[in-house]
Amino acid sequence: TSLVQVNENFGWGENANALLRNVTSEFIIIMDPSTTFTGDAITPVLEELQKREFVAVGWRGGLVNLEDDWRSTDDKGAGEVDVLFSYFFAMHREDALATRGFSNRAIFYRCADIEFSLALRHANGRLLQMDLPLEQGRHHGYHDSEPEYREIQSKKNYDRILERFRGKTAILSPRR
C-alpha cells in the first residue's frame, strides 16, 4: 500500500499523475469515492490485466457515439470499449506513463477519464469494461461542486477531447 500526499493546489489531472509517478506497483486503480464494493472487484480485474490483452480495465465505460459527432458515449455493457470512466479504472502503470498520463490541463475530473482513455487507445491500447461487484452512490464530485464551475471545466475538458481525437476512428474499438 502506498500513500501519495499532494500539498499543492493541483487540479484533478495533476493529482492523478502524481499517483502514477510516485507509486511503484505494476497496476494502479483510480476509483471515485462514490463507488463502493459489494464483493471482490480487485481479483478479476488484476487477473484480466495480467493477461496483457488490455492496458486498462474498468467497471463503467462505453463506445464513442459517432452518429452525434463524438459528443457522447454509449454504454454497451461488458466488452472492449473506447473509454472507461474513473468510477473504477484499473491500468498497467507503465502503459499509463507511456501516454504521459492524464492531461495536466484537466482541473476538474469530469471527462478527464475519457481523454485519458482515448490517449491509451491512440497508443494502441485496448480497454475492457467488466461487470464487477460495485455500486454507484451519490456522486459528490458532481453534485457538490458549484454548477457554473463544473460546466465550464467540463466543457474545457471535452473541447480538448474533440480537438485532439474527433474523427480518429482508427483508434476506436470495434463497434458492437
C-alpha positions in Angstrom: 0.0 0.0 0.0 1.3 3.5 -0.9 0.1 6.9 0.2 0.7 9.8 -2.1 0.2 13.2 -0.4 -0.1 16.2 -2.6 0.3 19.5 -0.7 -0.1 21.8 -3.7 -3.4 23.1 -5.1 -3.2 20.9 -8.2 -6.1 20.0 -10.5 -7.5 16.5 -11.0 -5.2 15.6 -13.8 -2.0 16.7 -12.0 -3.1 14.8 -8.8 -3.8 11.6 -10.8 -0.4 12.0 -12.4 1.3 12.4 -9.0 -0.1 9.0 -8.2 1.2 7.4 -11.4 4.6 8.9 -10.9 5.0 8.2 -7.2 3.9 4.6 -6.7 5.9 1.7 -8.0 3.2 -1.0 -8.3 2.6 -2.7 -11.6 -1.1 -1.8 -11.5 -2.9 1.3 -10.4 -6.6 1.6 -9.7 -8.3 5.0 -9.7 -11.6 4.9 -8.0 -14.2 7.5 -7.3 -15.3 7.8 -3.7 -18.9 7.3 -4.7 -18.1 3.7 -5.8 -18.5 1.0 -3.2 -17.6 -2.6 -3.2 -20.2 -5.3 -2.8 -17.7 -8.1 -3.4 -14.2 -8.7 -4.7 -13.7 -6.5 -7.7 -9.9 -6.4 -7.5 -9.0 -10.0 -8.2 -10.9 -10.4 -11.5 -9.5 -7.1 -12.7 -5.9 -8.0 -11.9 -6.3 -11.4 -13.5 -7.5 -9.7 -16.7 -4.7 -7.1 -16.7 -2.1 -9.8 -16.1 -3.1 -11.4 -19.4 -1.7 -8.3 -21.2 -4.5 -8.2 -23.7 -5.8 -4.9 -22.2 -3.9 -1.9 -20.8 -6.9 -0.9 -18.7 -10.0 -2.5 -17.2 -12.9 -0.8 -15.6 -16.4 -1.0 -14.4 -18.2 1.6 -16.5 -17.4 2.9 -19.9 -18.7 2.8 -23.5 -18.2 3.4 -27.1 -17.9 6.9 -28.6 -21.2 7.8 -30.4 -20.1 8.5 -33.9 -23.6 9.5 -35.0 -23.6 12.6 -32.8 -20.1 13.6 -33.8 -18.2 12.3 -30.7 -20.4 14.3 -28.3 -21.5 11.3 -26.2 -20.7 7.7 -25.3 -23.0 4.7 -25.3 -22.8 2.0 -22.6 -22.8 -1.3 -24.4 -22.1 -3.4 -21.3 -19.1 -5.7 -20.7 -16.6 -6.0 -23.5 -14.0 -4.0 -25.3 -14.7 -0.2 -25.2 -13.4 3.1 -26.4 -13.5 4.7 -22.9 -13.5 3.8 -19.3 -14.9 6.1 -16.5 -13.0 6.7 -13.3 -15.7 5.2 -11.0 -13.3 2.2 -11.1 -10.4 2.4 -13.6 -7.5 -0.1 -13.3 -4.5 0.1 -15.5 -0.9 -1.0 -16.2 1.1 1.8 -14.6 3.8 1.7 -17.3 1.2 2.0 -20.1 -0.3 5.0 -18.4 3.0 6.7 -18.0 3.9 5.9 -21.7 1.0 8.1 -22.7 2.1 10.8 -20.3 -0.8 10.1 -18.1 -3.8 12.4 -17.6 -3.9 15.9 -19.0 -2.5 18.4 -16.6 -5.0 20.8 -18.1 -7.8 18.8 -16.5 -8.6 20.9 -13.5 -11.9 19.2 -12.8 -12.4 15.4 -13.0 -15.3 15.3 -15.5 -14.2 14.0 -18.9 -10.6 13.6 -17.9 -11.1 9.9 -17.8 -12.5 9.9 -21.4 -9.5 12.0 -22.6 -7.1 9.6 -20.9 -8.9 6.5 -22.3 -8.6 7.9 -25.8 -4.9 8.6 -25.3 -4.4 5.0 -24.3 -6.3 3.8 -27.4 -4.3 6.2 -29.5 -1.2 4.4 -28.2 -2.7 1.1 -29.4 -4.0 0.1 -26.0 -7.2 -1.9 -25.6 -9.7 -1.2 -22.8 -12.1 -3.6 -21.2 -15.3 -2.9 -19.4 -16.3 -5.7 -16.9 -19.3 -6.4 -14.8 -18.0 -6.1 -11.3 -19.4 -6.2 -7.8 -19.6 -2.4 -7.3 -22.3 0.1 -6.7 -22.5 3.8 -7.5 -23.6 6.1 -4.7 -24.2 9.8 -4.7 -21.5 11.4 -6.9 -20.2 14.1 -4.6 -17.7 15.4 -7.2 -20.6 16.2 -9.5 -23.5 17.1 -7.1 -21.4 19.0 -4.5 -19.5 21.2 -7.0 -20.6 24.7 -8.0 -22.7 24.2 -11.1 -21.1 27.0 -13.2 -17.6 25.9 -12.3 -18.5 22.3 -13.1 -19.9 23.2 -16.5 -17.1 25.5 -17.5 -14.3 23.0 -16.6 -16.2 20.0 -18.1 -16.6 21.9 -21.3 -12.9 22.8 -21.4 -12.0 19.1 -20.9 -14.5 17.9 -23.6 -13.5 20.6 -26.1 -9.9 19.3 -25.7 -11.1 15.8 -26.4 -12.9 16.9 -29.6 -9.9 18.9 -30.8 -7.4 16.1 -30.3 -9.4 12.9 -31.1 -12.6 13.7 -33.1 -12.6 11.9 -36.4 -9.8 9.5 -35.5 -12.0 6.4 -35.8 -9.0 4.1 -36.3 -8.2 4.4 -32.5 -11.7 3.2 -31.6 -12.6 -0.3 -30.6 -14.8 -2.5 -32.9 -18.4 -1.3 -33.0 -21.0 -3.6 -31.3 
